[in-house]
Amino acid sequence: MSGGAPDPSGAGRLVRVDGVPLHVVVEGRGPVCVLAAGLAMAWFDWDPVARLLADRGRTVVRFDRPGHGLSGPAAQPPSTAGEAHRIAALLDALGPAVGPGPVTVVGHSLAGFHAEAFARLHPGRTAAVVLLDSSVEEHPRTFLPAVLRTGAARAVGRAVTAAGLPAALGPTARGLVVRASRTGGGDPAPADLVRRCYRTGRVWRGALLENSRYPDMAAELAALRATHPLAAPVTVVVGHSGDGRPARRWLARQEELAELLDARFEVAEPSGHLVMLDRPHQVVRAVLEAAERPRPTRA
């Protein structure tokens, strides 16, 4: 890993971690919060939360996983432990910019797996964990072998790119997904950054590759729970629109996750899946309060 160079867009800088250039934005000053976005999302999806946290005396670290945002393509398929170690390696690479103290890790959607795994594998580096409408798999199972799923994802990614679909449909598809995942309106992201990220086959290929390993990452986290206890306070925040049986079932599953992790449980309402866009002030409050809670006494 190595230090970072400025990103030409002015959005952040590129830091090489395990051979992959990671796009990272560091802002503010104070105790460190790491914000990890969900599948196919980018650093700018945290803009409202990052501004509020920086204003409240926090150093905010946002980064794009390989194949996401402005980071380089993934060199290999992701794993839960690998993504947890990537967060640790990124903090090491940033060095004095973030200091040596423990950090609060916020994981949205799929990145909830990574945030929880970071806390289990790096307990001394974790001040608190906030799981934001996190992925939940009560009984993770894999059907097809991982190599077949990965191969299929790569083949589809190459075909989609060759057909020119990212350039033609990428920003529009992103906008439709964001609108469907919110209760508070459309996509607030800057149009130029959306075009820069989502018109590229790199981001589509990265999302397909990560999605192909979703069941493996869920199973890996379940195994970690049996061997690596949590030593940091956890808060589970779930977005809830207040409508329909599927929403109520999702609420119940998130509450069960909080019970499993002995976590504080909060409902963000009204909110869609993109809680950081619909309820940024509530997310910030949950992050700040999580960091103030005492460490659990469980072994």
LINKA-V552602 format. One record per residue. RES is the residue in one letter. OMEGA is omega as a letter, one per 20 degrees, with the letter a starting at -180 (NA if undefined). Layout:
# LINKA-V552602
RES_OMEGA / RES_OMEGA
This chain:
# LINKA-V552602
M_a / S_r / G_a / G_r / A_r / P_r / D_a / P_a / S_a / G_a / A_a / G_r / R_r / L_a / V_a / R_a / V_a / D_r / G_a / V_r / P_r / L_r / H_a / V_r / V_r / V_a / E_r / G_a / R_a / G_r / P_a / V_r / C_r / V_a / L_a / A_a / A_a / G_a / L_r / A_r / M_a / A_a / W_a / F_r / D_r / W_a / D_a / P_a / V_a / A_r / R_a / L_r / L_r / A_r / D_a / R_r / G_r / R_r / T_a / V_r / V_r / R_r / F_r / D_r / R_r / P_a / G_a / H_r / G_r / L_r / S_r / G_a / P_r / A_r / A_a / Q_r / P_a / P_r / S_a / T_r / A_r / G_r / E_r / A_r / H_r / R_r / I_r / A_a / A_r / L_r / L_r / D_a / A_r / L_r / G_a / P_a / A_a / V_r / G_a / P_a / G_r / P_a / V_r / T_a / V_a / V_a / G_r / H_r / S_a / L_a / A_r / G_r / F_a / H_a / A_r / E_r / A_r / F_a / A_a / R_a / L_a / H_a / P_a / G_a / R_a / T_r / A_a / A_r / V_r / V_r / L_a / L_a / D_a / S_r / S_a / V_r / E_a / E_a / H_a / P_r / R_r / T_a / F_r / L_r / P_a / A_a / V_r / L_r / R_r / T_r / G_r / A_r / A_r / R_r / A_r / V_r / G_r / R_a / A_r / V_r / T_a / A_r / A_r / G_a / L_r / P_a / A_a / A_a / L_a / G_a / P_r / T_r / A_r / R_a / G_r / L_r / V_a / V_a / R_a / A_a / S_a / R_r / T_a / G_r / G_a / G_a / D_a / P_a / A_r / P_a / A_a / D_r / L_r / V_r / R_a / R_a / C_a / Y_r / R_a / T_r / G_a / R_a / V_r / W_r / R_r / G_r / A_r / L_a / L_a / E_a / N_a / S_a / R_a / Y_a / P_r / D_r / M_r / A_r / A_r / E_r / L_r / A_r / A_r / L_r / R_a / A_a / T_a / H_a / P_r / L_r / A_a / A_r / P_a / V_r / T_r / V_r / V_a / V_r / G_a / H_a / S_a / G_a / D_r / G_a / R_r / P_r / A_r / R_r / R_r / W_r / L_a / A_r / R_r / Q_r / E_r / E_r / L_r / A_r / E_r / L_a / L_a / D_a / A_r / R_a / F_r / E_r / V_r / A_a / E_i / P_r / S_r / G_a / H_a / L_a / V_a / M_r / L_a / D_a / R_a / P_a / H_r / Q_r / V_a / V_r / R_r / A_r / V_a / L_r / E_r / A_a / A_a / E_a / R_r / P_r / R_a / P_r / T_a / R_a / A_NA
